[in-house]
Amino acid sequence: MTSITTDAKASRIGHKQPASITRAGTPLPVREKRPAYIALGVVLIVGLAAVGAYLYTQAGKKTPVVEVVNHIAAGHKIGRSDLTTVDVAGGVTAIGGASLESLVGQSAAVDLLPHTLLQRVMVTDAPTLSSTQAQVGVEVKPGQIPAGGLSVGDTVEVLQLPDKNAAAAAASQTAPSATVLVDNATVYDSASDPSQSGGTLLTLVVPRSDVAAIATASNASLVALVRVGK
């Protein structure tokens, strides 16, 4: 009996049983899920998607602003037909399209060129004439202005032509020459004269002291205008 017991112990010592045996059909252990990390991931995804959507919409967002259509010389009043609106994207400094009507009747503070986006500093509602200036209208025939005509904002020299009757009476003497009435006037407005073919009606900004002489010469059809440099 003693021998059998000893052999049984030796057998158990030589063949150790494994610490644990996974039985067939038992599910494998899994790692514990962490809900906090999952929630954080969802928040990040949603947040990044929202930021991306905002940047996309801002990149394509356009705002209507006021744009100049016609050339407007400094000091000239702005008409409705001189302006329009255009949609632009990005941080553009310009007057909003909703304010377009409020600009009509104001004056250009500087020369405004077509396709310029209008800014507040470019317009003024202050008087366009100083106390020493005046506007005077003149009527000219073809040949009394440059063949290409005159444009608003042009600087001109105003001449008084000699009277043809006086020139004929003094034919034996030295022919009279033109007299410079104003050497630096500005064309404020220009339009075709409906009363004569090829004629032009002009409004000039001139010194107040020269208005009477210019009006008299224009009434006698003795005014000629010469475009000069500024």
Residue pairs with C-beta under 8 A, 6 or more apart in sequence:
59 89
60 89
61 89
62 87
62 88
62 89
63 87
63 88
63 89
63 92
63 96
63 97
64 85
64 86
64 87
64 96
64 97
64 98
65 85
65 86
65 87
65 88
65 92
65 94
65 95
65 96
65 97
65 117
65 118
66 83
66 84
66 85
66 94
66 95
66 96
66 97
66 99
66 100
66 103
66 117
66 118
67 83
67 84
67 85
67 86
67 94
67 115
67 116
67 117
67 118
68 82
68 83
68 112
68 113
68 114
68 115
68 116
68 117
68 118
69 81
69 82
69 83
69 84
69 114
70 81
70 82
70 114
71 111
71 112
71 113
71 114
71 151
71 152
71 153
72 78
72 82
72 108
72 111
72 112
72 152
73 108
73 111
73 151
73 152
73 153
73 186
73 187
73 188
74 108
74 109
74 110
74 111
74 153
75 107
75 108
75 128
75 129
75 186
75 188
75 205
76 107
76 108
76 128
76 152
76 153
76 188
76 189
77 105
77 106
77 107
77 128
78 103
78 104
78 105
78 106
78 107
78 108
78 123
79 104
80 101
80 104
82 112
83 100
83 103
83 104
83 118
84 100
85 97
85 100
86 117
88 94
88 117
92 117
93 117
93 119
94 117
94 118
94 119
95 103
95 118
95 119
95 120
103 118
103 123
106 123
106 124
106 125
107 123
107 124
107 125
107 126
107 128
108 122
108 123
108 124
109 121
109 122
109 123
109 124
110 122
111 153
112 118
112 122
116 122
129 135
129 205
132 207
132 208
133 205
133 206
133 207
133 208
134 205
134 206
134 207
134 208
134 211
135 188
135 203
135 204
135 205
135 206
136 203
136 204
136 206
136 211
136 214
136 215
136 218
137 201
137 202
137 203
137 204
137 215
137 218
138 158
138 201
138 202
138 204
138 214
138 215
138 218
138 223
138 225
139 193
139 199
139 200
139 201
139 202
139 218
139 221
139 223
140 199
140 200
140 202
140 218
140 223
140 224
140 225
141 196
141 198
141 199
141 221
142 198
142 199
144 161
144 223
144 224
144 225
145 200
145 202
145 224
145 225
146 225
146 226
146 227
149 190
149 200
150 156
150 187
150 190
150 200
150 202
150 225
150 227
151 187
151 190
152 187
152 188
152 189
152 190
153 186
153 187
154 186
154 187
154 227
155 184
155 185
155 186
155 187
155 227
155 228
155 229
155 230
156 185
156 186
156 187
156 204
156 225
156 226
156 227
156 228
157 180
157 182
157 183
157 184
157 185
157 225
157 226
157 228
158 180
158 181
158 182
158 185
158 204
158 206
158 210
158 214
158 223
158 224
158 225
159 178
159 179
159 180
159 181
159 223
159 224
159 225
159 226
160 178
160 179
160 180
160 181
160 213
160 217
160 222
160 223
161 178
161 217
161 222
161 223
161 224
162 175
162 176
162 177
162 178
162 222
163 176
163 220
163 222
166 176
167 175
167 176
170 176
178 224
181 210
181 213
181 214
181 217
182 204
182 206
182 207
182 210
182 214
183 228
184 228
185 204
185 205
185 206
185 225
186 204
186 205
187 202
187 203
187 204
188 203
188 204
188 205
189 202
189 203
190 200
190 201
190 202
190 203
191 200
191 201
191 202
192 199
192 200
192 201
193 199
193 200
193 201
202 225
204 214
206 214
214 223
217 223
